[in-house]
Amino acid sequence: MNFLELLDLFYPNKAEKFFSSQLKNANWRSTTINVSIAIILNTVMLGILIHLKGDSISSLVGAMILSFVSFFILGSVLYEVGKALGGKGRHVEQLYSLSLIELGILPISILIQLLTFIIGTISIIGILGILVGIYLLYLRYLSVKAVQRLDKGRAVIAILAYLFVVIIFAAFIVLLIGSSGGTTLVMPQVNP
């Protein structure tokens, strides 16, 4: 895949065709590499910004691992829901298309992090984050529609079910971290 092709994700009329055209490239190795690149670069950028603010970056390794595992769990949920609704795609195709979303949205994610760091948390950045989140859901809709070859209605149902599971999953993670006193994702600190 040519990385410039990822720009098609930013054109709604091209994005669905992009997913369909990329199915032939789907394999586990590329999927894992795509997700790893996106998570590592995003985490490194976040780590730099956290460090510049003077805060501890000790929880970033745990957050990277959680992001990686979450990608495969939640991507598999979307695949299974699509299959249950009559989808015809393969598991690797679904996860590969989702990994392309992760790579494609990376520059915007980093930009939002930079703006938040430079300007501070203001409502316009929050609104931008919400709009990006909505567009990410739309891209996932196009992905499941293209990969599973679903009609619009079934693809919407798949995304709504996926969103429900994401909310439950996020609540579970928050409860897990909260019940452990916030130390679940924190790496031990070694003081010299």
JOTA-V178891 format. One record per helix or strand of 3 or more residues. SS is the DSSP state (a for helix, b for strand). FROM is the first residue (numbers start at 1). LEN is the number of residues. If there is no record, write none. Layout:
BEGIN
ss=SS from=FROM len=LEN
ss=SS from=FROM len=LEN
END
This chain:
BEGIN
ss=a from=3 len=8
ss=a from=12 len=14
ss=a from=28 len=26
ss=a from=60 len=25
ss=a from=91 len=29
ss=a from=123 len=26
ss=a from=152 len=28
END
